[in-house]
Amino acid sequence: MKTIIAATDFTSSSINSVHYAADMAEALNAKLVLLNVVQVPLVASEIPIPESVIDDMVSMADQDLDKLGEKIAIRSKGKMDISTKVVIGTVAGQIKEASDLYHPFAIVMGIKAGKSMERILLGSNALFAIKDNPYPVLIIPENTRFSGIHKIGLACDLQDITGTIPFHLLHEWVTVFNSTLDIIHFSKHDHDLRSPDVGEAISLQNHLNKLKPSFHFLTGENLTERLNEYVKDQHLDLLVVIPKKHGLLSLFDKKYSGNIIVNNKSAMLAVHVS
Protein backbone atom coordinates (compact mmCIF):
# COMPACT_ATOMS: atom_id res chain seq x y z
CA MET A 1 0.00 0.00 0.00
CA LYS A 2 1.24 3.46 -0.89
CA THR A 3 1.64 6.06 1.87
CA ILE A 4 1.09 9.79 1.57
CA ILE A 5 2.36 12.16 4.27
CA ALA A 6 0.44 15.43 4.66
CA ALA A 7 2.27 18.02 6.74
CA THR A 8 0.10 20.67 8.36
CA ASP A 9 0.52 23.62 10.72
CA PHE A 10 -3.28 24.15 10.80
CA THR A 11 -3.19 27.28 8.62
CA SER A 12 -5.85 27.52 5.93
CA SER A 13 -3.43 26.76 3.10
CA SER A 14 -1.99 23.71 4.85
CA ILE A 15 -5.48 22.41 5.69
CA ASN A 16 -6.29 22.75 1.99
CA SER A 17 -3.22 20.67 1.13
CA VAL A 18 -4.31 18.03 3.66
CA HIS A 19 -7.66 17.72 1.88
CA TYR A 20 -5.80 17.46 -1.44
CA ALA A 21 -3.63 14.69 0.02
CA ALA A 22 -6.69 12.92 1.45
CA ASP A 23 -8.54 12.96 -1.87
CA MET A 24 -5.44 11.69 -3.67
CA ALA A 25 -4.93 8.97 -1.05
CA GLU A 26 -8.54 7.88 -1.44
CA ALA A 27 -8.17 7.73 -5.23
CA LEU A 28 -5.04 5.60 -4.88
CA ASN A 29 -6.30 3.51 -1.96
CA ALA A 30 -3.24 4.76 -0.07
CA LYS A 31 -2.55 5.26 3.63
CA LEU A 32 -2.65 8.88 4.83
CA VAL A 33 -0.31 10.11 7.58
CA LEU A 34 -1.14 13.53 9.04
CA LEU A 35 2.01 15.16 10.41
CA ASN A 36 2.36 18.23 12.62
CA VAL A 37 5.73 19.55 13.74
CA VAL A 38 5.80 21.49 16.99
CA GLN A 39 8.59 24.01 16.50
CA VAL A 40 9.95 25.04 19.89
CA PRO A 41 10.79 28.78 19.71
CA LEU A 42 14.44 29.71 19.84
CA VAL A 43 15.11 32.26 22.61
CA ALA A 44 18.06 34.56 23.06
CA SER A 45 18.06 34.35 26.86
CA GLU A 46 19.58 31.53 28.88
CA ILE A 47 16.21 30.71 30.45
CA PRO A 48 14.94 27.47 28.91
CA ILE A 49 11.33 26.96 27.89
CA PRO A 50 9.51 25.14 30.69
CA GLU A 51 8.82 21.50 29.89
CA SER A 52 5.18 22.01 30.87
CA VAL A 53 4.80 24.61 28.11
CA ILE A 54 6.20 22.20 25.51
CA ASP A 55 3.91 19.46 26.80
CA ASP A 56 0.92 21.80 26.43
CA MET A 57 1.94 22.65 22.85
CA VAL A 58 2.19 18.97 21.95
CA SER A 59 -1.13 18.17 23.68
CA MET A 60 -2.95 20.92 21.79
CA ALA A 61 -1.42 19.78 18.50
CA ASP A 62 -2.47 16.20 19.23
CA GLN A 63 -6.06 17.28 19.83
CA ASP A 64 -6.20 19.45 16.70
CA LEU A 65 -4.65 16.74 14.53
CA ASP A 66 -7.03 14.09 15.87
CA LYS A 67 -10.00 16.34 15.06
CA LEU A 68 -8.68 16.89 11.54
CA GLY A 69 -8.21 13.14 11.10
CA GLU A 70 -11.77 12.51 12.28
CA LYS A 71 -13.17 15.00 9.75
CA ILE A 72 -11.27 13.31 6.92
CA ALA A 73 -12.43 9.88 8.10
CA ILE A 74 -16.04 11.11 7.96
CA ARG A 75 -15.50 12.48 4.44
CA SER A 76 -14.11 9.15 3.29
CA LYS A 77 -16.86 7.25 5.13
CA GLY A 78 -14.25 5.35 7.11
CA LYS A 79 -12.73 3.75 4.02
CA MET A 80 -9.29 5.35 4.40
CA ASP A 81 -6.38 4.25 6.58
CA ILE A 82 -5.49 7.45 8.50
CA SER A 83 -2.91 7.96 11.22
CA THR A 84 -1.68 11.09 13.00
CA LYS A 85 1.78 12.01 14.23
CA VAL A 86 2.91 15.02 16.30
CA VAL A 87 6.65 15.55 16.65
CA ILE A 88 9.00 18.22 18.03
CA GLY A 89 11.79 19.76 15.96
CA THR A 90 12.32 21.54 12.66
CA VAL A 91 9.84 21.07 9.84
CA ALA A 92 12.38 19.87 7.29
CA GLY A 93 14.16 17.60 9.77
CA GLN A 94 11.01 15.93 11.05
CA ILE A 95 9.55 15.51 7.57
CA LYS A 96 12.80 13.80 6.59
CA GLU A 97 12.58 11.46 9.61
CA ALA A 98 8.94 10.62 8.88
CA SER A 99 9.83 9.99 5.25
CA ASP A 100 12.62 7.59 6.21
CA LEU A 101 10.08 5.76 8.38
CA TYR A 102 7.17 5.55 5.91
CA HIS A 103 8.93 5.72 2.50
CA PRO A 104 6.04 7.80 1.12
CA PHE A 105 4.66 7.99 -2.38
CA ALA A 106 4.62 11.76 -1.75
CA ILE A 107 5.01 14.34 1.02
CA VAL A 108 2.27 16.95 0.61
CA MET A 109 2.68 20.56 1.78
CA GLY A 110 0.66 23.72 1.23
CA ILE A 111 1.69 27.14 -0.02
CA LYS A 112 -0.15 30.45 0.23
CA ALA A 113 -0.15 33.06 -2.55
CA GLY A 114 0.54 36.72 -1.85
CA LYS A 115 3.10 38.54 0.26
CA SER A 116 1.97 37.58 3.75
CA MET A 117 4.21 36.25 6.49
CA GLU A 118 2.44 32.90 6.15
CA ARG A 119 3.57 32.71 2.53
CA ILE A 120 7.15 33.54 3.52
CA LEU A 121 7.24 30.90 6.26
CA LEU A 122 5.51 28.22 4.19
CA GLY A 123 7.75 29.01 1.24
CA SER A 124 10.83 28.56 3.40
CA ASN A 125 9.57 25.27 4.84
CA ALA A 126 8.72 23.99 1.37
CA LEU A 127 12.14 24.94 0.01
CA PHE A 128 13.95 23.29 2.92
CA ALA A 129 11.81 20.16 2.63
CA ILE A 130 12.56 19.94 -1.10
CA LYS A 131 16.28 20.51 -0.54
CA ASP A 132 16.78 17.95 2.22
CA ASN A 133 14.37 15.16 1.30
CA PRO A 134 15.06 12.42 -1.27
CA TYR A 135 11.34 11.55 -1.43
CA PRO A 136 8.91 13.39 -3.75
CA VAL A 137 7.59 16.63 -2.21
CA LEU A 138 4.22 17.77 -3.57
CA ILE A 139 3.49 21.48 -3.10
CA ILE A 140 -0.17 22.49 -3.26
CA PRO A 141 -1.12 26.14 -3.97
CA GLU A 142 -3.90 27.69 -1.97
CA ASN A 143 -7.42 26.77 -3.19
CA THR A 144 -6.11 23.99 -5.47
CA ARG A 145 -8.29 20.89 -5.28
CA PHE A 146 -7.55 17.31 -6.30
CA SER A 147 -9.68 16.15 -9.21
CA GLY A 148 -7.29 13.66 -10.71
CA ILE A 149 -3.97 14.34 -12.42
CA HIS A 150 -4.68 14.29 -16.12
CA LYS A 151 -1.80 16.36 -17.47
CA ILE A 152 1.76 16.36 -16.14
CA GLY A 153 4.53 18.72 -17.21
CA LEU A 154 8.25 18.13 -16.64
CA ALA A 155 10.42 21.27 -16.52
CA CYS A 156 13.73 20.19 -18.01
CA ASP A 157 16.93 21.99 -19.00
CA LEU A 158 18.18 19.05 -21.12
CA GLN A 159 21.44 18.82 -19.15
CA ASP A 160 22.71 15.35 -18.17
CA ILE A 161 19.25 13.79 -18.38
CA THR A 162 20.44 10.27 -17.53
CA GLY A 163 21.81 11.55 -14.22
CA THR A 164 19.02 13.97 -13.32
CA ILE A 165 15.66 12.80 -14.69
CA PRO A 166 13.62 10.50 -12.37
CA PHE A 167 12.45 8.12 -15.09
CA HIS A 168 10.98 5.56 -12.69
CA LEU A 169 8.91 8.20 -10.90
CA LEU A 170 7.64 9.72 -14.14
CA HIS A 171 6.57 6.30 -15.40
CA GLU A 172 4.85 5.56 -12.09
CA TRP A 173 2.93 8.84 -11.82
CA VAL A 174 1.88 8.99 -15.48
CA THR A 175 0.75 5.34 -15.33
CA VAL A 176 -1.03 5.55 -11.96
CA PHE A 177 -3.02 8.63 -12.96
CA ASN A 178 -3.30 7.74 -16.67
CA SER A 179 -1.84 11.17 -17.50
CA THR A 180 -0.33 12.79 -20.54
CA LEU A 181 3.24 14.12 -20.27
CA ASP A 182 4.66 17.42 -21.55
CA ILE A 183 8.43 17.98 -21.58
CA ILE A 184 9.12 21.71 -21.15
CA HIS A 185 12.55 23.05 -22.14
CA PHE A 186 13.69 26.61 -21.47
CA SER A 187 16.09 28.96 -23.19
CA LYS A 188 16.41 32.74 -23.13
CA HIS A 189 16.71 32.97 -26.93
CA ASP A 190 15.56 30.86 -29.85
CA HIS A 191 19.11 30.10 -30.91
CA ASP A 192 20.05 28.75 -27.47
CA LEU A 193 18.94 25.22 -28.43
CA ARG A 194 22.34 23.75 -29.21
CA SER A 195 23.29 20.44 -30.80
CA PRO A 196 23.96 18.80 -27.41
CA ASP A 197 20.46 19.85 -26.33
CA VAL A 198 18.96 18.19 -29.39
CA GLY A 199 20.87 15.01 -28.58
CA GLU A 200 19.64 15.09 -24.97
CA ALA A 201 16.07 15.66 -26.18
CA ILE A 202 16.31 12.57 -28.41
CA SER A 203 17.72 10.54 -25.52
CA LEU A 204 14.91 11.75 -23.27
CA GLN A 205 12.36 10.79 -25.92
CA ASN A 206 13.84 7.31 -26.07
CA HIS A 207 13.77 6.87 -22.28
CA LEU A 208 10.14 7.98 -22.07
CA ASN A 209 8.94 6.56 -25.37
CA LYS A 210 6.23 4.39 -23.79
CA LEU A 211 4.67 7.49 -22.21
CA LYS A 212 4.45 9.26 -25.59
CA PRO A 213 5.58 12.69 -24.28
CA SER A 214 5.19 15.90 -26.24
CA PHE A 215 8.03 18.46 -26.30
CA HIS A 216 7.57 22.20 -25.83
CA PHE A 217 10.34 24.81 -26.04
CA LEU A 218 9.86 28.10 -24.17
CA THR A 219 11.94 31.23 -24.66
CA GLY A 220 12.08 34.57 -22.90
CA GLU A 221 14.07 36.60 -20.41
CA ASN A 222 11.70 35.93 -17.51
CA LEU A 223 11.63 32.14 -17.52
CA THR A 224 9.69 31.93 -14.26
CA GLU A 225 6.89 34.01 -15.75
CA ARG A 226 6.90 32.00 -18.97
CA LEU A 227 6.69 28.75 -17.03
CA ASN A 228 3.74 29.97 -14.97
CA GLU A 229 1.99 31.15 -18.15
CA TYR A 230 2.50 27.75 -19.74
CA VAL A 231 1.13 25.94 -16.69
CA LYS A 232 -1.97 28.12 -16.76
CA ASP A 233 -2.54 28.10 -20.53
CA GLN A 234 -2.04 24.35 -20.88
CA HIS A 235 -4.08 23.52 -17.77
CA LEU A 236 -1.38 21.37 -16.21
CA ASP A 237 -2.51 19.46 -13.13
CA LEU A 238 1.05 18.77 -12.01
CA LEU A 239 4.42 20.38 -12.71
CA VAL A 240 7.49 18.22 -12.01
CA VAL A 241 10.76 19.98 -11.23
CA ILE A 242 14.21 18.57 -10.52
CA PRO A 243 16.07 20.22 -7.60
CA LYS A 244 19.69 20.98 -8.38
CA LYS A 245 22.58 22.51 -6.46
CA HIS A 246 21.90 26.13 -7.45
CA GLY A 247 18.12 25.99 -7.67
CA LEU A 248 15.22 23.90 -8.90
CA LEU A 249 16.76 24.03 -12.35
CA SER A 250 20.21 25.15 -13.44
CA LEU A 251 18.46 28.01 -15.27
CA PHE A 252 16.90 29.28 -12.03
CA ASP A 253 18.87 30.62 -9.07
CA LYS A 254 17.62 30.33 -5.49
CA LYS A 255 15.57 33.52 -5.75
CA TYR A 256 13.67 32.26 -8.79
CA SER A 257 13.25 28.81 -7.25
CA GLY A 258 11.28 30.40 -4.44
CA ASN A 259 9.22 32.42 -6.93
CA ILE A 260 8.33 29.28 -8.86
CA ILE A 261 7.05 27.63 -5.69
CA VAL A 262 4.96 30.51 -4.34
CA ASN A 263 3.60 31.74 -7.70
CA ASN A 264 2.91 28.47 -9.47
CA LYS A 265 -0.82 27.77 -9.95
CA SER A 266 -0.73 23.99 -10.26
CA ALA A 267 0.42 21.28 -7.89
CA MET A 268 4.21 21.02 -8.11
CA LEU A 269 6.23 17.87 -7.53
CA ALA A 270 9.91 18.21 -6.65
CA VAL A 271 11.95 15.02 -6.75
CA HIS A 272 15.62 14.13 -6.57
CA VAL A 273 17.19 11.35 -8.56
CA SER A 274 18.27 8.55 -6.23
N, C-alpha and C positions, 0 to 999 in steps of 0.2 A: 504493500500500500504506500502510495506517495504521501509525503508530509509537507504541509505548507505552514511556515511560521509567519504570523502577523504581529508585528511590533506596534504597540500603541502607547501613547502618553495621555490618552483620554481627551486630546484636543479634537475639534470637529473634523479636521482633515485626516487625522490618524484613525478616527472612528470610521470615516468613509472608506479608508483603505482596508480596515478590518472587514467591513461588509463586502468589499470587492474580493478579498481573500476567501471569505466564507462562501460566496457564490461560486468562485472558481473551484474551491475544494469540493463543493457539492457536485459540480459538473464532472469532476474527475474522480469522484468517490474517494477523496483523499482525506487524511487526518488533518485537523486544524489545531495548531498550537498558538494560543494567545499569550504574548510575552509583554510584560511591563518591566522596565528597568527603573528602579528607584535610585536616582542620582543624588548621593549625599553631597550637600553643598561644601565647597572648599572655603575655608575661613582663613583670614590672615592672622588672627590671634592664636595664642597657644592653648586656648581653652577648647577642649574637644567637644563635639556634639554629644549630648547625653544619649546613652544607649536607649533610654525610654522613648526619646524623640524618634530615633531611627525605627524602633519597633512599631511606633504608632504609624509612621509613614508606610511601612510594609503592610501593616494590618489594614489600613485604608485602601491601599492598592489592591490587596487580596480581595476585599469586599467589592470594589469597583469592577475588578476583572471577572469575578464570579458572576456579577449581575450582567455584564456584557456577554459572557458565555451562555448564560441562561436565555437571554434574548435571542441569540443566534440559534440556540437549540430549538426554541419555539418556532422561529422562522423556518428551520429545516425539518420541523415536525419530528425531531428526535432521531433523524436518520443519519446525522453526521457525528463522527468521532471527534469530540472537542476536549481539549485539556488546557489548563491555565498554568502560567508560571510567572512568579514575581521574584526578581533577583536584584541584588544591590551591586552597583558598579558603574562603569561607563557604558553608554549605549552600544558603541561599536564593539567593545570587548565582550560584553555579555551576549550580543547577537552572535558573535564569532563562537563563543562557548556553546550556545544553544545549537548552532549549526553543526558543530563537531559532534554533538550528541545525537541530533535527529537526522542529519544528512538530508536536508530539505530539497524538495523539488524547486522551491523558491522561498525567499525571505521577502515579505511584503511590507513596504513602508509608505507613509503618506507624505505629500508635499503640498504646501499652501501657496497659491499665487499671490502676487502683490509684494509690498515692501515692508510688511509687518515684522516684528521681532519673531513671531512664530515661524514665518517663512525662513528667516535667517537661521534660527536654531534647527529647524527641520532640515534645511538645506545642508547644514554642517553635518548633522547626524547621518544623512543619506550619503554624503560624500565620503565620510569616514567609513561607513559600513561597506560601501562599494570598494574602497581602497584596501581594506583589511580582510575582506571575506572572499574565499575562493568559490563560495556557492552563489548561484544566481540571485541578485537583488532586484526586486521588482518595485519600481517607484510609481505610485499612483497619484496623479494630480487631483486637486480638490474637485469634487462633484463628478468625477469619472466613475462610471458604473460598469460592472462586468456584464456583458451580453454576448459572451463568446469572443474568441480571437480569430477573426476571419482573414485579416491581412496583416502580415508581419513585414517590417522593413529592417534591413541590416545596414547600419552606417559603416562604411568600409573605406579605408584609404589606400587599399590595394598594395600594402607594404608587408612583405613576409607573411602571406596568408596562411601558409602551412603551419607557421609557428604561432599565429595569433587568432585565427578563426575557430570558434568552438563548433566544429562540424557535427559532433554527436548531439550537442544541445539543440542546434538548429533543426536537425532531422527529428529529434524527439518532439519539440514544440510544434513544428509544422504538421507532423503526423498526428499528434494527440488532438490538436484543435482543427485538423483538416483545413489548414490555412494556405493562402498563397504567400509567396516570398518575393520581396523587392530587394535588390542589392543597390545601395545608394552610394555613389562615389562622388567625392568633392574635389574641386580644384578652383583656384582663384581666377584662372583664365582658360579659355577654350583650348589653347595650345599646350596646357600643362599636362595633358594626357600623353605620357611618353611611351616609348616602346616597351620598357619593362612593365609599365602599368597594364598595357594590353596583354602581355604575357601572363601577368598575375590574374587578370580578369578571365582569361581562357582557362587557367588552372582552377580558379574558383568555380567556374561553370562546370568543369569536369567533376569536381568534388561534390557539387550539389545538383548534379544532373537529374537525379531521381525526383528532386523537388520542383524542377522546372522553373527556376527563378527568372525574373525579368530584371534587366540592368537599367539603371537611370543615372545620368551624369549631371551633377549640379555645379554651376559656376557662380562666382560672385565674390565680392570683397567680404561681405558679412555672411560667413558660412553658417553661423548659428541661426540667423534670421531665415536664410534659405532653407535650412533643414526644417525649421518649425513650419514654414509655409508649405513645404512638401508634405509633411505629416498631416497638416490640416486639409490641404487640397485633395490628397489621395485617400483620406479617411483611414489612415493606418490605425489599427487597434493596438499595435505593439511596436515599439522601436527598440531594436537591439543595438547596444553599443559595447565596444571592447575597451575596458580601461587599460591605459598604458602609463608609462612612467611619468610623462609630462602632461597628462590629461586624459580624457576619455578617448580621444583620438590624437594621433601625432599632429593633426592640423589644428587642434584646439588646445590652448594653454589652460592652466588651472582656473583662471577667471572665466573663460568661456565654458569650461566644463560645468561650473556652477550654474551659469546662465542656461545651459541646455536643460539641466535638471529642473530648475524652478520655473522655466518658461514653456517647457514642452507640454503639449495638450493631450498627448496619448500616454498610455502606460509605457514605461521605459524599463527595459531589462538590461542590466549591466552584468557581464559575466567574464571571468578570467578563463584563460585556457589552462587546463591542468597539465 
